[in-house]
Amino acid sequence: MTEPDEKPEGITPSQTVGPFFAFSLTPADYGYPALTGPDLLVEGVVGTPIRIAGRVLDGEGEPVPDAMIEIWQADGNGRYPGPGANTPFKGFGRSETRGPGFAFRTVKPGRVPGPNGRPQAPHINVSVFARGILRRMFTRLYFADEPANEADPVLALVPPDRRQTLIARRDGTVDGLPLYVFDIRLQGEDETVFFEA
């Protein structure tokens, strides 16, 4: 038996997410079928096909090579998947940050109702899973070429000098699809705005 102020031998410090969750977050790495992937485009989906790419960066500005990004979004008409949605679009995807970062093929979402029924600007809900994070972090991706950003009720809650951390910039095309670049900074200068959820 140990004294109250002594550390018991053999106990290790708390661990962050994984490795015990890794097989369900990224099952293909362990020989299991993937629950979802980075390609959300399906036949019959409403909306303009786009590509989103980015990196997850640590406090030193270095890429985090083993993070996982999860997205949830509406289709081009602003409909989220679910019963009665009448859309083949699943709206849910995951991408690991191997090599240059993460990437998704999806559609630009439409406007959805927000607080008090006010329409929100087109956006994608983003979750970040990475080493050193005990609970996933939530943020949003907005589009730089979207005029509705000015009236978005959620974006208006973010201090003006921090809003750019939520805006994906248009950067040409990849495989014929418009490319939006969205880097996620976990700490440091220009840290991405994260929301409580």
Secondary structure by P-SEA (a helix, b strand, c coil): cccccccccccccccccccccccccccccccccccccccccccccccccbbbbbbbbccccccccbbbbbbbbbccccccccccccccccccccccccccbbbbbbccccbbbccccccccbbbbbbbbbccccbbbbbbbbbcccccccccccccccccccccccbbbbcccccccbbbbbbbbcccccccccccc
